[in-house]
Amino acid sequence: MSDVDTISPKTKTVTIGGKTINVLPVTARTTLDIFRIQDEVDKKIISEYVGLDQMVTLLTGILQKSDPSVTRDWLLDYTTFGELISLGSNKTDSTAENKAGEPVKN
């Protein structure tokens, strides 16, 4: 059994558009939203354009927690399409780790 107080995500930063921004923690709700968007695009429920538009909104919210000056317009004006895709895909591969940096075992 793990002591919940010892679980903490690793600090992760990205440098995007000339800014270095902390991107953790990403809430469970946001992670589920990212998976939902990806699933809806894969199943052709929504278009890739709509999915990307929704992802930009989610990414803006994630980055604003650390740097309130990051807006949707800033993100679209100062990043490349590839950076947005990379940043969005990296949001779904984070795992909880304990203070020793080891994955939390259930």
Steps between C-alpha positions, in 0.01 A plus 500: 500500500633844406494810712303743283694794642818370336355489148599796289555548129843591370541864412488539124564813301477581133660781308250619245478832321807619690344436843591225745178383662423240766238261359424293807281409663240408242175418673319171454211691341730655239663165426158342448402788271813444291422129465135581415604740224748248356235226513238718329743589220603135458134392478419786260247646745671836459730626227873532549456878482246501783717261703807718454302811588380335823855383576635855464241615754608226744871570449442870560336418832786271601767759419307790658520330840873566497512813283178707486638701206459197272177548308342303221605772252857500636519123467374510141726792404826383661502123452515270203244235418760234583565653844127498579465136395809401700384690806152347479628145460741542793210589729367146484817315599555640849490259791491551873831438670605489862767725649771253397396549137364146470162425340221458755396137525141406573 
